[in-house]
Structures are given as structure tokens and as C-alpha cells.
Amino acid sequence: MVVYKEMRAKGMNLNNVLYNTLLSMCADIGFVDEAVELLDDMKSCTDYKPDS
């Protein structure tokens, strides 16, 4: 999740594919807290929303 936070800090363009890939990765390796944080960030974004 360090990479994700660094990308946000640098103002990089984050898209739905990136968010969903990171959510999937968090689910696969059991990073529940990070997944919840990522999902909350995604929900607060005006451009992208979770797929499901």
C-alpha cells in the first residue's frame, strides 16, 4: 500500500482498473484494513466508484 499512497501523494492519475486491482490484491493476501481504507478512498472519489 506504500506504492498506492505515494502515487496519490504525487498526484498520479488513478483509475478504476488500478483501484480494483489493488482491492483484489488486498483480498488475496488478507490485508483487510488496507482494503477497507482503499475502498473508502475509492468511494470518496468523484471520478471512480467500486464495481460492486
Secondary structure, 3 states (H helix, E strand, C coil): CHHHHHHHHCCCCCCHHHHHHHHHHHHHHCCHHHHHHHHHHHHHCCCCCCCC
